[in-house]
Amino acid sequence: MEHNNNPIERYNGKIADRIKAIRSGFKSFDDAKCFMNLRRTIHNFVNPNQELNEKTPAEMAEINLELGRDKILGLVKYLVNNGNDD
């Protein structure tokens, strides 16, 4: 059985690109943790995935938050209105 590592490498490349854009790096572990939580949230709720028929993982799991066209803004509004337990 052949293993395809391309999706993981592409995701790691995106993370590396974002970290390079933050020129001074992270000032603390908490900063890095917040960044990774943001990336995870964007991956799961905002960015459609080609292998999931252009749906997000949340949409495939039938988690419908009705975020609208601007999913990032919709996600922020959802959290403001419904609270954030984290």
C-alpha positions, 0 to 999 in steps of 0.5 A: 500500500502506497502512502501519500504524504502530500496533504500533510506536506502542503499543510506544513508548508502553509504553516511555515509560510505564515510563521515566516510572515510573522518576522519576529516569531512567537514571543511565547508558547501561548502565542504559538498555541493561539496561532495553531488554534486559529489555523485549526479553526480556519482549516475546519470551518473556513477553507473548503477541501478539494477531497471533500467535494469543496466542503469544509471538514465541519460541513462534512461532519454536518456542523452547520453554523450558518456562517454566510459568505464571509466565513471568518466574519461569520465565525467571529459573530457566531462566537460573540453571540454564542460565547466561547468556552475555551 
